Amino acid sequence: MARPLRIDLVDGWYHVTARGNERKAIFVDDADRRRFLELLEESIQRFGWRLHAYVLMGNHYHLLVQTPQANLSVGMQWLGVSYTIRFNRRRGRVGHLFQGRFHAGVLEEGAALEVSRYLHLNRVRVKRLGLGKLEQQRQAAGLTGAPSATVVRERIRQLREYRWSSYRGYIGLQKSPDWLSTCSVLSMLGGPARERGRHYREYVELAVREGLRESPWDRLEAGVLLGSQEFVRRVKRFLKGNQREQPSVRQLQQRCRWEEVVHVVETLKQEPWERFRDRHGDWGRDAVLWLARRHCGMKLQELGDAAGGIDYVTVSTAIQRLGRRARRDKQLTALLAKADRQLQNAKM
């Protein structure tokens, strides 16, 4: 498996996540969480980072980090190793704690406000509160009604009371630590500085009441970039002079056209797109969407428009459905692998 792409930028903005090995807990108790925050503070001091937001969950964490120096990778390595040593020593265990290397999405600065909201909502984005992935998709598609007042109150209570997140500091329920920078994100809301905490609370909690209609990660380029087209072009230019042999880099630099993907699937099925596009139960349309997501760098809604005008929730469902079907069907898996190779070759 290829290692995740690392893009170390001067003054880069990143959404960083890391998950426990085999999805096991990396924070067992509050002592673990306090120790992680202590090491996070030390990381900020050692590497000159600015930390704009964080949330610690049971088996993973999220950070919103800015790096004045191009040193995210070395800093995250230090943080991960230091915490693993402490965790293992305390419990008499050995071996890896985290599932591979951390993942870092590169953000345009203007996307930080939206990403901070998504990050803070991790505490309540769970099935039992009606904000799991499937529940959000059903709500966005208009298949469910508005949540009850009781559910909304419980979402907001848990969001505001959770101690292992920067949200309480953002909205003034507690004093933020000196190593947490909230001003940059709050300033994106505009208005008087004294009102920004209240405005931020309203901005986040509106999504708690209504559910997020679209994840910012649905707009990622090659799984790592979030921002305007000009921002994506700037990072691509940077990568041209700093290329490593990773599929993610090649994916950023070269794209297939929608028509090329359709042609490949038409050839495999030996029938035209117009004939199988709307055929119930046919894997063809789902395969086109799945391959175009991988090779064209298109957003979910763009895929839906190209496929004849379907909404992004239907596109997301179709892509997931194809993945489940391929796991059961070896012949389909082989066909998708063949199509994948043909499209990769077309980008060479």
Secondary structure, DSSP 8 states (H G I E B T S, - for coil): ---------TTEEEEEEEEBGGG--S--SHHHHHHHHHHHHHHHHHHT-EEEEEEE-SSEEEEEEEESSS-HHHHHHHHHHHHHHHHHHHHT--S--BSSS-EEEEE-GGGHHHHHHHHHGGGT-SGGGT-SHHHHHHHHTT-S----HHHHHHHHHHHHH-SSBSHHHHTTSS---TTB--HHHHHTT-S-GGGHHHHHHHHHHHHHHH--SS-GGGG-BTTTEES-HHHHHHHHHHHHTS--S-HHHHHHH----HHHHHHHHHHHHTS-HHHHTT-TT-SHHHHHHHHHHHHT---HHHHHHHTTS--HHHHHHHHHHHHHHHHH-HHHHHHHHHHHHHHHHHT-
